[in-house]
Amino acid sequence: MPNQQANSADPRYSYEETEHIFFDFEVHLNTQYSIYLNMSLILTSLENSTLTITLNRPEKYNSFTEPMALEFQKALSKAEPDEIRSVLINANGKAFCAGQDLSEVVERAKDDNYELADTVRTIYNPVIRAIRKLSKPVVCAVQGTAAGAGANIAFACDIVLASDEAVFVQAFSKIGLIPDSGGTFFLPRLVGMARTNAMYLLDEKITADKAVEIGLIYKAVPHEELSDEAKSLAKKLATMPTKGFGLYKKALNQTFENDLEQQLSLEATLQSEAGRTEDYKEGVQAFMEKRKPNYRGR
């Protein structure tokens, strides 16, 4: 949730507190599934069955206010139709996301009834749930600093690409908070307890190359290549058997709660469901006919 003051000496480590901004958002999905929008802080576009959601508050390092987060949630909900087969989350500016707008929290704290849990439950928990429950692959392209909730939102995605200039940092410990936005869930599973402890307790900054090395993200690419590579990856995923991908995500989401017997049973159930999809039939038929399959996400 937190962010930090900007370090002007190194733009990769830029964080700063931000002011409250309100905006209007309007999305219309027509029969051709083209998206029309009227908003400023969340940009949305649809191309080649990929929904791109862009954080667009670059002058404030894409830190979240409640209105911005609510519109982000709305944008994620637009990814639910079957015609959208992959999602790409990215951001404009030097930073991917500096976390929470602390000035908004300070303002809300003037109300004696306000608790930080209100912000977590309203802003971040719905975002993490939406990303994990989407029955299609979610790619995240991190072009700069991802701090606090900004980092943990990235870690909730299915595949994370990062610029070689990107840095991941938890930032919570510097203001006496614990990681939220799924940080205490995803980090130990991605990198283990020892590295998680260092990232939180020591506010350890992880470069993109180091993040790949320790298994935190999928891939680091040259900064100038990130946008094209992320778009290409999302486009490729959108042509694949995405119905099966959704079932895979459902199984993966349960693997940390189930014991082995429960997971084996779930795999069998979901495999039967996958075997009834058009994608499965097309994949088998294409294999037998020695041709490239034409998956439709059904």
N, C-alpha and C positions, 0 to 999 in steps of 0.2 A: 504493500500500500504506500509506503513513504517514498519521497524523493529527497534529493540533497541539493546543496548549492552548486552552481556550475563551476567547473574548473576551466577557466579560460585558456590555460596553458595547453590543454589537450582536449579537443572537441569530442573525442570518443567518450570522455568521462563526464559529459555535461548533464547536470540535473538542476532543476530549480523549482522553487515554489511558484504557484501560478494563481491567477485570478479567476473569479467565477465568470463564465461565459454561457449565455443561453443561445440557442439556435433552433431553427425550424427544420423539420425533416419531412420529406414526402417522397414515397416510393410507389411507383405504379408498375406492376408486372403485366404486360399485355399478352395477347395470344401468341405473339412471337417471342415472348419472354425477354423483351428489351426492357431495360430499367431506366426510368426517368426520375430525377431527384432534384430536390431543392434544399440543400443544407450546406453547412460549411465545415463542420468538425469531423464528420464521417463521410467519406466519399465511397460510392458503391458503383460498380460496373459489372456487366455480364458479357462475356465473350467466350465462344467455343465451349459453352456449358460450364464455364468456370466463373463463379461469383468472386470478385475481388472486393475486399473491404479494406479501406485505407484510413488509418488514423491521420487526421489532418489538422493538427494544432502545432505546427512546427516551431512557431515562435515561442512556445511554452513547452517544448520538448515532448509534446503529445501526452502531457500529464492529464489524468482523468478528473473531470468534474462529474457530478451526478447526472446532469442532462446529457453530457457526452456519452457516459456509460449506458444510459438508457437507450440512446440511439444506436449504440454499438450492439446492444441486445436485440433491438428491432432488426438491424441489418443481418445479424446471425439467423434470425427467424426467417428471413427471406431465402435462406439456403435450403429450406426444407422440401420444396417441390422436387419431384423426380427429375425434372428437366435440368436442374442444376446438379452436376455430378462431381464437382470438386470446389473447394473454397481456398482462396489465397488471402491471407491477412498480411498487410504490409503497412508502411507508414511513410509520410513525407518528412523531410528535414534531416537534421544531423542525428537525432536520437530516435530510436524506435518508440520507446515509452518510458518516461521518468517516474511512472507510478502515480500515486494519488496527489491531487492538488491539495496541499496541506492548508493553504489559506482558506479553502472551503471548509475543511474540518474545523479549523479554529473558529470560523464564523458560526458554524452550526453548534459548536460547543458552548456558545453563549446561552443556549437553551439548556436548562438544568436537566431536562429529560433525555437529552441526546446521549447516546453511547456510541463508541466506535463500531460496535457490532452492527449498528444501523447502517453504516456505510458499507461494511463488508457484506452484509446480507442483501443490500439494495443494489450495490454497484458490481461487486466482483463475483460472488457466488453464482448468480445467474449466468454470467459470462462463461465461467469454467464449466458449469453443467451443460450449457448449450454446445460448447465446443466438443465435449466428450460424447454427448448424446447424438450429435449429427451423424446420420447414417451415410456419410461420405467422407473422403479424406480431406483433412484441413492442413494446408501448407502454410508455414509462417516464414516470412522473409525479414530478417533483422538486419537493418542497415547501419545501426549505430548502437548507442547505449540502451540496454534494457535493464531497468532498475526496479526493485521491489515488485509490485504487482505486474509491472510491465514485463519483467523477466518470467514470472510464473505463468502469465497468460501464454507466453511463447512456449513454455515447457508443456503446457496442456495440449498443444497441437500435435498432430500426428507425425509430421515431418518438419524439422526446423533447418532452414538454410540461414547462414549468416555471412555478412561481409567480413573480410579480414580486418576491418576496422571496428567491428562490433565488440562490445564488452558486456558481460552479464554480472550483475551484482545484486545481492539481496537488499542491502541498505536498511533493513528494519532495525537492526541492533543499535544503530547510532542514535535512534530516538526512543529506545526502550520498548519497542514493539516486537511481536513475533511474526514470522512469515504468514501471510494469508494467501488468498487466491490459489489454494492448493499447494503452496510451497512445501508444507510439512508432509504432504502426500506424495508429490511427484519426485522431489529431490532425493529422498533416501532410496527410492526405487530406481532412479536413473543413475546415481553416482555413489550410493552407499552412505552409511552414517558418518564415517570419518570426514569425507569431503563435504557433506551437508553441514556438519558442525563447523567446519572451517569457513564455509561460505557465509553462514549466518553469524557465528560468534565473532569471527575476525573480520567480517565484512569483506571477504576475499573477492577480488575482482578476477573474473575468468575471461580471458581473451577468446576469440572465436576458435583459433587453432587449438587452444587448451580445452575448450568445450568439446571439440570433436574427439580429442585424445582421451578424455575421461568418460565419453559416452553421454554427454549432456545434450548434444545436438547431433544432427546427421552430417552436416557438411559445411565447410567454410570455403568461400570463393572470393576472388578479387572483387573489390568494392564495385568497380564499374561493370562487373558481369552479373551482379546479384539479381537485379530486376529481370533481366532476360532469362536467366537460368531458373528463377522461381516461376516465372510465367510458363516457361517451357515444361517444367515439371508438373505444374498444376494442369496444364493442357493434356499432357501425357496421361496423367491419372484419370482425367475425365473421359478418356477413350477406353479405359480398362473395365473389367467386370465390377463396377462399383456397388452392385447389389451385394455381392459377396464381401466387399470391403466393409459395408455397414454391419454385416453379421460378424465379421472379424472384430470390429470395434466393440460390438456388444460382448463378445467373449472376452476380449482383453480387459474391458471394464470390470468384469466379474472375477478375473483371475486372482486378484489380491484379497478377495473376500472368501472365495471357495477353497475347500480342501481339494486334494487331487481327485477323489471320487466324484465330487460335485462338478469339477471342471470337465472331467471326462464325459460325464452325463450331458453337460451343457454342450460340449463339442458335438456329440452325437446328434442332439436335437437340432442345433444350428446347421450341421452338415446336411441333414435331411431337408431343412428349409432352403439351403443353398442349392441342393440338387433339384429343387422344383422351379428354380429361376430360369428365365429365358437365356440369361447370360451363360449359365452352365450348359444348356443344350447347344447354344451357339459355339461355345468353346470346344465341346466334344466333336461336334459336326465339322468345325474348321480343322481340328486336328486330324480327323479321319480323311478329310478331303485335301489335306496338305495345303491349306490356304490361311491367310491372315484372318482372324476372327473379327467380326463387326459387333462389338458389344454395345448394348443400348441402356444398360443400367436398370434392367427389369428382371 
